[in-house]
């Protein structure tokens, strides 16, 4: 077969489900327009970021392309006059940032090719429709019975997976769908095992699996053909959409929000759980359950896209369940995705956010019980139930399935071992990604708490208390050192004291005596020492002065007054000392 016999060298494969965040860092005004410098980051790694420069006209072009989704997006309005003013540019930059926040947090918009090319032109510059056409043309060289009717543009959400409406030349009325997909980041099978398993898919027969008519693969991609179903998928039924319309138009903003009837929910849910259990028992990894991967054939649901796990493509809900470390196996991934599907069947729309704190009224409490076991905070924190456990729950246990088709899917032992190893590798990458997200979340939470206003106030109060405590400790230490030095100094220089020694005038003034000068002013010196200690010191000082003859007589015109209150200060103080002082 000539289908891509010489594929190009394999590049580093991106996970298209990793969310992109965008922040406008600055703006620069040129002669006739303003450019906005945008910092784009993939995932949680700051190192995995780059800059793109966009004008307002680029935003306007993107917004016009996204109008097919039917959403009201907050793009700032145009302004012809005064659009170069500094204040206007600053205000417009805020509006454009808000616009980027809206489209990057919308699950459907953020995964579409238009937004990816706008934010990451280097990795999404290729025309995947043209690439797919080239691959299909090479395939037709060896299989001339097939013929392309028309490309089904953007009917799916994947960027690297394209669809074409086909027909068989000798059966022109029958319509088939050809799907072509590139390899993904979770492709761990060897090229030989990968091609063998892809070619094995047409042999899979199960009442709840949509049959593959033809399948082939090479080292870089796979091509599969199935019958075209006019009724479309389960998601088309829920959203009242036309199968051939683009994905954004069908599911971007549904006008009619209405869930299915209880009996439909029970029957479809039981059928989907049965086929999931069948695949898990066979050791075949799936992990791609969502409403667009379930084909409706009358009252029967049939699972689509079994090849996705072989190609290594990431799940539609990967950005959601990668936040929860307990959802770390492909079975738990399928159970969690089944919760999303059940929510859509019940309420006619996907949940606003996951985990879900409270569920709106449902047709039955049994529905809410299953939703709580798969989407609630407790379930996401503690882990998912098994598929077998869901089948035993009251919502599905009493559903009778009427089918006579016997499931058949024979996988050689060697390929089973290859599938087991690939499954373990897929789960290992998921666990590693969840670990990094968890560490990043903890770090971000700690930084946010550290930088909060309340935390800053607490740190200021603690700093003040610590400063006051240090000041008090330093003051006490200084006082203790000063007291010790004073005590040691006075003990070394003080002479022997005599209690009967006369008190000199200077000492008497220290005890409260006043000296009346000829100017008529009264000068008073007050002692700060205790009375008994002062009396002792006074006597010793007087004795020292009397011994050395250092006393100086009062100046003329001044006289000594009588002692004031010394007997009240110290009743036992001898009065003779004052007489001696006066005589002196």
VMD Tcl script that draws the C-alpha trace (Angstrom):
set ca {
  {0.00 0.00 0.00}
  {1.24 3.44 -0.92}
  {-0.52 5.22 1.92}
  {2.21 7.44 3.37}
  {5.04 4.97 2.85}
  {7.62 7.61 3.82}
  {6.21 9.70 6.64}
  {8.03 12.85 7.72}
  {10.27 12.82 10.76}
  {8.25 12.83 13.96}
  {8.18 16.09 15.86}
  {7.59 16.71 19.54}
  {3.88 16.03 19.96}
  {1.83 18.65 21.77}
  {-1.08 17.96 24.06}
  {-3.72 20.22 22.54}
  {-5.89 19.97 25.64}
  {-3.36 21.77 27.86}
  {-4.98 25.17 28.44}
  {-3.36 28.39 27.22}
  {-3.41 31.56 29.31}
  {-2.81 35.01 27.87}
  {-1.86 38.30 29.54}
  {-1.30 41.62 27.77}
  {2.03 42.86 29.09}
  {2.30 46.20 27.26}
  {1.16 48.22 24.27}
  {3.20 50.19 21.76}
  {1.86 52.95 19.56}
  {3.18 53.18 16.04}
  {2.38 55.83 13.43}
  {-1.12 54.71 12.57}
  {-2.03 51.90 14.98}
  {-1.34 50.33 18.36}
  {0.14 46.90 18.93}
  {-0.48 44.83 22.06}
  {2.25 42.54 23.36}
  {0.68 39.35 24.75}
  {2.44 36.83 26.97}
  {1.01 33.35 26.31}
  {1.71 30.39 28.58}
  {0.95 26.72 28.06}
  {-0.02 24.92 31.23}
  {1.57 25.74 34.59}
  {5.19 26.09 33.50}
  {6.37 29.71 33.31}
  {9.26 28.58 31.11}
  {6.78 27.34 28.50}
  {5.68 30.83 27.47}
  {6.17 33.18 24.54}
  {5.11 36.57 23.21}
  {2.77 37.39 20.35}
  {1.99 40.85 19.01}
  {-1.56 41.60 17.95}
  {-3.42 44.67 16.73}
  {-7.01 45.49 17.51}
  {-7.90 44.48 13.94}
  {-6.55 40.99 14.71}
  {-8.85 40.74 17.71}
  {-11.74 41.95 15.59}
  {-11.03 39.32 12.92}
  {-10.89 36.56 15.54}
  {-14.12 37.77 17.09}
  {-15.91 37.72 13.73}
  {-14.74 34.15 13.15}
  {-16.03 33.07 16.57}
  {-19.50 34.50 15.98}
  {-20.49 31.12 14.55}
  {-20.65 29.89 18.16}
  {-23.52 32.27 18.86}
  {-21.86 33.67 21.98}
  {-21.85 37.32 23.03}
  {-18.15 37.99 23.53}
  {-16.98 41.19 25.30}
  {-14.74 42.65 22.59}
  {-14.27 46.44 23.11}
  {-16.01 48.48 20.37}
  {-14.22 50.18 17.52}
  {-13.28 53.86 17.66}
  {-12.19 55.82 14.61}
  {-11.35 59.20 16.18}
  {-9.10 59.52 19.21}
  {-8.02 55.90 19.20}
  {-4.37 56.88 19.78}
  {-4.98 58.69 23.07}
  {-3.04 57.24 25.96}
  {-6.05 56.95 28.25}
  {-8.12 55.30 25.55}
  {-5.37 52.78 24.79}
  {-5.10 51.89 28.49}
  {-8.86 51.40 28.73}
  {-8.97 49.33 25.55}
  {-6.13 47.15 26.84}
  {-8.23 46.29 29.90}
  {-11.14 45.37 27.66}
  {-8.98 43.18 25.42}
  {-7.57 41.41 28.49}
  {-11.09 40.63 29.64}
  {-11.87 39.31 26.15}
  {-8.85 36.98 26.28}
  {-9.88 35.74 29.73}
  {-13.34 34.81 28.43}
  {-12.21 32.86 25.38}
  {-9.39 31.02 27.19}
  {-11.67 29.85 30.02}
  {-14.47 28.66 27.73}
  {-13.90 24.91 27.26}
  {-15.12 24.78 23.66}
  {-13.60 28.07 22.46}
  {-10.21 27.46 24.07}
  {-9.84 24.14 22.19}
  {-10.84 25.43 18.76}
  {-8.27 25.95 16.02}
  {-9.06 29.67 15.62}
  {-8.04 30.53 19.18}
  {-5.00 28.24 19.10}
  {-3.69 29.91 15.94}
  {-4.30 33.36 17.40}
  {-2.29 32.64 20.56}
  {0.23 30.07 19.30}
  {0.89 30.63 15.58}
  {4.18 28.70 15.62}
  {2.62 25.38 16.63}
  {-0.70 25.77 14.83}
  {0.26 27.34 11.53}
  {-0.20 24.15 9.49}
  {-3.31 23.58 7.40}
  {-4.45 20.22 8.74}
  {-7.27 19.93 6.22}
  {-4.75 20.07 3.37}
  {-2.50 17.58 5.12}
  {-5.42 15.21 5.59}
  {-6.41 15.55 1.91}
  {-2.88 14.65 0.85}
  {-2.92 11.56 3.05}
  {-6.35 10.51 1.78}
  {-5.26 10.99 -1.84}
  {-2.32 8.68 -1.28}
  {-4.68 6.15 0.22}
  {-6.99 6.29 -2.81}
  {-4.15 5.37 -5.11}
  {-4.25 1.84 -3.75}
  {-7.98 1.76 -2.93}
  {-9.74 3.17 -6.01}
  {-13.24 2.03 -4.99}
  {-13.60 4.95 -2.54}
  {-14.42 8.51 -3.55}
  {-14.58 11.77 -1.58}
  {-17.92 13.56 -1.74}
  {-17.06 16.60 0.38}
  {-15.00 17.55 3.43}
  {-16.97 17.80 6.66}
  {-15.27 20.91 7.91}
  {-14.75 21.23 11.67}
  {-17.57 18.86 12.68}
  {-15.32 17.62 15.50}
  {-13.43 19.48 18.22}
  {-9.98 18.05 17.55}
  {-7.56 20.21 15.58}
  {-5.55 17.31 14.19}
  {-8.50 15.10 13.23}
  {-10.40 15.73 9.99}
  {-13.55 14.19 8.48}
  {-14.70 13.60 4.88}
  {-17.99 12.42 3.50}
  {-17.31 9.35 1.31}
  {-19.07 7.01 -1.06}
  {-18.36 3.71 -2.77}
  {-18.27 4.04 -6.54}
  {-20.46 1.03 -7.21}
  {-22.89 2.07 -4.40}
  {-23.32 5.83 -4.97}
  {-26.30 6.26 -2.63}
  {-24.55 5.02 0.49}
  {-22.67 7.62 2.48}
  {-19.72 6.93 4.71}
  {-17.48 9.06 6.90}
  {-13.70 8.93 6.66}
  {-11.74 10.17 9.67}
  {-8.03 10.93 9.55}
  {-6.02 11.67 12.69}
  {-2.43 12.48 13.53}
  {-0.57 10.90 16.43}
  {-0.92 12.28 19.94}
  {1.38 12.63 22.98}
  {0.13 9.37 24.55}
  {1.15 7.08 21.70}
  {3.31 4.45 23.43}
  {2.71 1.47 21.14}
  {5.44 0.44 18.75}
  {4.72 1.22 15.11}
  {4.17 -2.43 14.30}
  {1.79 -3.06 17.21}
  {0.01 0.21 16.50}
  {-0.71 -0.70 12.87}
  {-1.80 -4.22 13.81}
  {-4.26 -2.97 16.39}
  {-5.71 -0.33 14.06}
  {-6.33 -2.99 11.39}
  {-7.90 -5.18 14.07}
  {-10.70 -2.68 14.81}
  {-13.05 -3.75 11.95}
  {-13.20 -7.17 13.57}
  {-14.64 -5.75 16.80}
  {-18.32 -6.65 17.02}
  {-20.43 -5.42 19.91}
  {-24.05 -4.26 20.07}
  {-22.94 -0.96 21.66}
  {-19.86 -0.21 19.53}
  {-20.26 1.60 16.21}
  {-18.69 -0.70 13.68}
  {-15.59 0.27 11.69}
  {-15.88 -0.53 7.97}
  {-12.23 -0.05 7.08}
  {-9.06 0.92 8.98}
  {-5.41 1.37 8.11}
  {-2.44 3.18 9.63}
  {1.23 4.02 9.19}
  {3.92 5.36 11.49}
  {2.42 8.85 11.73}
  {-1.39 8.66 11.36}
  {-4.46 6.49 10.98}
  {-7.43 6.44 8.61}
  {-10.80 4.85 9.39}
  {-14.11 4.62 7.52}
  {-17.55 4.18 9.11}
  {-21.11 4.43 7.91}
  {-22.60 7.95 8.02}
  {-25.54 8.28 10.42}
  {-28.08 10.95 9.54}
  {-29.36 11.15 13.12}
  {-25.95 12.05 14.43}
  {-24.57 11.57 17.92}
  {-26.09 11.65 21.38}
  {-24.89 15.23 21.72}
  {-26.76 16.15 18.53}
  {-29.92 14.72 20.07}
  {-29.45 16.65 23.31}
  {-28.66 19.97 21.59}
  {-31.10 19.52 18.67}
  {-28.19 20.01 16.24}
  {-27.48 18.97 12.67}
  {-24.63 16.45 12.39}
  {-22.88 18.15 9.46}
  {-22.66 21.59 11.10}
  {-19.37 22.80 12.60}
  {-18.71 21.92 16.22}
  {-18.81 25.55 17.38}
  {-22.16 26.16 15.74}
  {-23.73 22.99 17.12}
  {-22.59 23.18 20.72}
  {-21.16 26.67 21.35}
  {-24.38 28.20 22.69}
  {-27.38 25.88 22.51}
  {-30.68 27.71 22.24}
  {-32.86 24.88 23.53}
  {-31.72 23.46 26.86}
  {-33.71 20.37 27.66}
  {-32.62 17.07 29.11}
  {-33.74 13.62 28.08}
  {-36.56 11.63 29.61}
  {-35.80 9.39 32.56}
  {-36.22 6.15 30.62}
  {-33.81 7.36 27.93}
  {-31.27 8.31 30.60}
  {-31.54 4.88 32.20}
  {-31.32 2.93 28.92}
  {-28.53 4.95 27.31}
  {-26.55 5.00 30.54}
  {-26.81 1.23 31.00}
  {-25.73 0.57 27.39}
  {-22.70 2.85 27.69}
  {-21.63 1.26 30.99}
  {-21.95 -2.22 29.47}
  {-19.58 -1.42 26.60}
  {-17.09 0.28 28.96}
  {-17.03 -2.85 31.12}
  {-16.50 -4.98 28.00}
  {-13.48 -2.92 26.91}
  {-11.94 -2.90 30.39}
  {-12.36 -6.66 30.68}
  {-10.56 -7.04 27.34}
  {-7.71 -4.82 28.55}
  {-8.44 -2.29 25.82}
  {-7.88 1.33 27.02}
  {-10.52 3.89 26.10}
  {-10.64 7.13 28.11}
  {-12.51 9.19 25.47}
  {-16.12 9.09 26.56}
  {-18.25 12.16 25.85}
  {-21.61 12.79 24.20}
  {-20.09 13.39 20.73}
  {-18.44 9.95 20.83}
  {-21.76 8.13 21.26}
  {-23.66 7.44 18.04}
  {-27.43 7.00 18.13}
  {-28.92 4.16 16.14}
  {-32.61 4.10 16.96}
  {-32.87 3.49 20.70}
  {-29.35 2.12 20.88}
  {-26.17 3.94 21.83}
  {-22.96 2.85 20.11}
  {-19.50 3.94 21.15}
  {-17.19 5.72 18.68}
  {-13.48 6.39 18.24}
  {-11.84 3.37 19.81}
  {-8.74 4.31 17.81}
  {-8.11 7.46 19.85}
  {-6.34 5.66 22.66}
  {-4.17 3.78 20.17}
  {-3.23 7.04 18.47}
  {-2.35 8.55 21.86}
  {-4.85 11.41 21.60}
  {-5.75 13.30 24.80}
  {-9.26 13.15 26.23}
  {-11.87 15.88 25.74}
  {-12.12 16.33 29.53}
  {-8.40 15.95 30.30}
  {-7.99 19.54 31.51}
  {-10.76 18.79 34.01}
  {-9.82 15.42 35.52}
  {-6.09 16.25 35.55}
  {-6.91 18.54 38.50}
  {-7.84 15.58 40.73}
  {-5.12 13.16 41.80}
  {-7.55 10.35 42.65}
  {-8.67 10.11 39.00}
  {-5.47 8.42 37.89}
  {-6.52 5.29 35.98}
  {-8.25 4.95 32.63}
  {-11.22 3.25 34.29}
  {-11.62 6.13 36.76}
  {-11.28 8.53 33.82}
  {-14.09 6.73 31.99}
  {-16.28 6.82 35.10}
  {-15.67 10.53 35.62}
  {-16.40 11.25 31.95}
  {-19.58 9.18 32.28}
  {-20.62 11.61 35.03}
  {-20.23 14.50 32.57}
  {-22.29 12.60 29.99}
  {-25.03 11.76 32.50}
  {-25.19 15.43 33.56}
  {-25.71 16.49 29.92}
  {-28.40 13.86 29.38}
  {-30.18 14.99 32.57}
  {-30.00 18.78 32.29}
  {-29.37 19.36 28.56}
  {-26.07 21.17 29.11}
  {-22.61 20.47 30.57}
  {-21.85 21.43 34.18}
  {-20.61 24.99 34.69}
  {-17.67 23.75 36.73}
  {-16.37 20.57 38.30}
  {-16.61 19.49 41.06}
  {-20.33 20.26 41.35}
  {-21.38 21.54 44.77}
  {-25.13 21.09 44.33}
  {-27.23 19.53 41.60}
  {-30.45 21.03 40.21}
  {-33.67 19.05 40.53}
  {-33.50 15.83 38.49}
  {-36.18 13.44 37.22}
  {-35.16 10.97 39.92}
  {-33.03 10.95 43.06}
  {-31.33 7.87 41.63}
  {-29.86 10.13 38.93}
  {-28.52 12.53 41.55}
  {-26.96 9.62 43.45}
  {-24.92 8.61 40.38}
  {-23.95 12.22 39.68}
  {-22.78 12.69 43.26}
  {-20.63 9.56 43.02}
  {-18.83 10.90 39.92}
  {-18.87 14.73 39.97}
  {-19.20 15.86 43.59}
  {-16.38 17.32 45.67}
  {-16.21 14.19 47.79}
  {-16.00 11.91 44.73}
  {-13.27 13.98 43.07}
  {-11.34 14.07 46.33}
  {-11.70 10.43 47.38}
  {-11.90 8.66 44.01}
  {-14.36 7.25 41.49}
  {-16.46 4.09 41.80}
  {-15.83 1.25 39.36}
  {-17.93 0.61 36.27}
  {-19.29 -2.54 37.91}
  {-20.36 -0.51 40.94}
  {-22.25 1.95 38.73}
  {-24.06 -0.94 37.01}
  {-25.29 -2.09 40.43}
  {-26.76 1.30 41.36}
  {-30.59 1.58 41.35}
  {-30.65 3.84 38.28}
  {-29.28 1.11 35.99}
  {-29.70 -2.21 37.81}
  {-33.33 -2.69 36.72}
  {-32.80 -1.83 33.02}
  {-33.49 -4.77 30.70}
  {-31.31 -4.90 27.59}
  {-32.82 -6.64 24.58}
  {-30.06 -7.62 22.19}
  {-29.14 -10.87 20.56}
  {-25.78 -9.81 19.13}
  {-22.87 -11.56 20.80}
  {-19.78 -9.41 21.48}
  {-16.63 -10.43 19.65}
  {-13.19 -8.84 19.87}
  {-10.23 -11.21 19.72}
  {-6.93 -9.60 20.64}
  {-3.75 -11.71 20.38}
  {-1.82 -12.23 23.59}
  {1.18 -10.30 22.33}
  {-0.95 -7.28 21.51}
  {-2.70 -7.53 24.88}
  {0.66 -7.19 26.58}
  {1.50 -4.20 24.37}
  {-1.85 -2.61 25.32}
  {-1.16 -3.20 29.02}
  {2.22 -1.48 28.82}
  {0.77 1.42 26.80}
  {-2.06 1.78 29.33}
  {0.43 1.98 32.19}
  {2.43 4.64 30.33}
  {-0.70 6.71 29.69}
  {-1.62 6.55 33.38}
  {1.95 7.37 34.42}
  {1.97 10.55 32.34}
  {-1.40 11.53 33.81}
  {-0.17 10.97 37.38}
  {2.97 13.03 36.73}
  {0.92 15.87 35.28}
  {-1.48 15.78 38.24}
  {1.47 15.90 40.64}
  {2.88 19.00 38.94}
  {-0.51 20.71 38.96}
  {-0.97 19.89 42.65}
  {2.44 21.31 43.58}
  {1.79 24.42 41.50}
  {-1.60 24.91 43.17}
  {-0.07 24.62 46.65}
  {2.66 27.10 45.77}
  {0.18 29.55 44.28}
  {-2.08 29.25 47.33}
  {0.84 29.87 49.69}
  {1.98 32.90 47.70}
  {-1.54 34.27 47.59}
  {-1.96 33.82 51.34}
  {1.44 35.40 52.01}
  {0.57 38.41 49.87}
  {-2.96 38.93 51.18}
  {-3.84 42.14 53.02}
  {-4.81 40.29 56.19}
  {-1.54 38.38 56.21}
  {0.44 41.59 55.70}
  {-1.34 43.17 58.68}
  {-0.52 40.13 60.82}
  {3.13 40.33 59.83}
  {3.23 44.06 60.69}
  {1.70 43.43 64.13}
  {4.16 40.61 64.83}
  {7.04 42.82 63.70}
  {5.93 45.60 66.06}
  {5.62 43.21 68.98}
  {9.04 41.77 68.26}
  {10.53 45.25 68.00}
  {8.99 46.30 71.33}
  {10.15 43.11 73.01}
  {13.68 43.64 71.72}
  {13.66 47.25 72.90}
  {12.53 46.25 76.40}
  {15.16 43.52 76.60}
  {17.88 45.91 75.44}
  {16.76 48.53 77.96}
  {16.77 46.04 80.83}
  {20.19 44.76 79.82}
  {21.55 48.31 79.60}
  {20.08 49.22 83.01}
  {21.59 46.15 84.59}
  {25.02 46.93 83.16}
  {24.76 50.59 84.27}
  {23.69 49.61 87.79}
  {26.56 47.14 88.13}
  {29.10 49.72 86.98}
  {27.74 52.35 89.41}
  {27.78 49.95 92.33}
  {31.33 48.86 91.64}
  {32.49 52.47 91.17}
  {30.91 53.84 94.38}
  {32.25 50.96 96.45}
  {35.81 51.67 95.32}
  {35.86 55.43 95.91}
  {33.60 56.03 98.94}
  {35.47 56.68 102.21}
  {34.46 55.40 105.60}
  {31.35 57.17 106.91}
  {30.61 58.59 110.36}
  {26.99 59.14 111.43}
  {27.99 62.06 113.72}
  {29.86 64.01 111.05}
  {28.51 67.53 110.34}
  {26.65 68.15 107.06}
  {28.24 70.59 104.62}
  {26.09 73.28 102.98}
  {26.11 71.51 99.62}
  {24.83 68.35 101.24}
  {22.26 70.31 103.19}
  {21.01 71.83 99.94}
  {20.65 68.32 98.56}
  {18.29 67.54 101.41}
  {16.02 70.47 100.65}
  {17.71 73.50 102.21}
  {17.29 76.78 100.26}
  {19.93 79.49 99.86}
  {18.49 82.99 99.86}
  {20.57 85.36 97.71}
  {20.67 89.12 97.82}
  {18.64 89.32 94.61}
  {15.75 87.98 96.62}
  {15.47 84.73 94.69}
  {15.00 81.40 96.33}
  {17.11 78.61 94.80}
  {16.11 75.08 95.86}
  {17.71 71.70 95.08}
  {15.69 68.59 95.75}
  {17.18 65.18 96.41}
  {16.01 62.14 94.44}
  {17.65 59.65 96.84}
  {16.10 57.97 99.81}
  {16.35 59.84 103.12}
  {18.33 57.30 105.08}
  {20.85 56.73 102.31}
  {21.28 60.51 101.85}
  {21.86 61.05 105.53}
  {24.59 58.45 105.58}
  {26.21 59.83 102.46}
  {25.97 63.38 103.81}
  {27.76 62.50 107.03}
  {30.55 60.69 105.25}
  {30.95 63.47 102.70}
  {31.13 66.08 105.45}
  {33.70 64.11 107.29}
  {35.76 63.86 104.16}
  {35.48 67.59 103.48}
  {36.26 68.48 107.09}
  {39.32 66.24 107.01}
  {40.63 67.75 103.80}
  {39.62 71.34 104.56}
  {37.84 71.59 101.22}
  {34.86 73.52 102.53}
  {34.23 77.02 101.11}
  {32.30 79.59 103.14}
  {29.07 81.07 101.74}
  {29.32 84.24 99.76}
  {28.61 87.57 101.45}
  {24.98 88.61 101.37}
  {23.71 85.09 101.61}
  {22.59 83.27 104.68}
  {21.59 79.74 105.44}
  {18.01 79.03 106.26}
  {16.70 76.63 108.81}
  {16.26 73.05 107.68}
  {12.84 72.41 106.21}
  {11.16 69.15 107.01}
  {14.26 67.11 107.81}
  {12.67 65.73 110.93}
  {9.73 64.64 108.80}
  {12.13 63.06 106.29}
  {14.16 61.34 108.98}
  {12.98 61.83 112.60}
  {16.13 60.24 114.04}
  {18.45 62.63 112.28}
  {20.51 64.39 115.08}
  {19.82 68.09 115.47}
  {23.36 68.76 116.60}
  {24.60 68.27 113.09}
  {22.66 71.31 111.93}
  {24.11 73.49 114.65}
  {27.59 72.43 113.68}
  {26.80 73.15 110.05}
  {25.57 76.66 110.93}
  {28.65 77.42 112.95}
  {30.84 76.28 110.17}
}
mol new
graphics top color blue
foreach p $ca { graphics top sphere $p radius 0.5 }
foreach p [lrange $ca 0 end-1] q [lrange $ca 1 end] { graphics top cylinder $p $q radius 0.2 }
display resetview
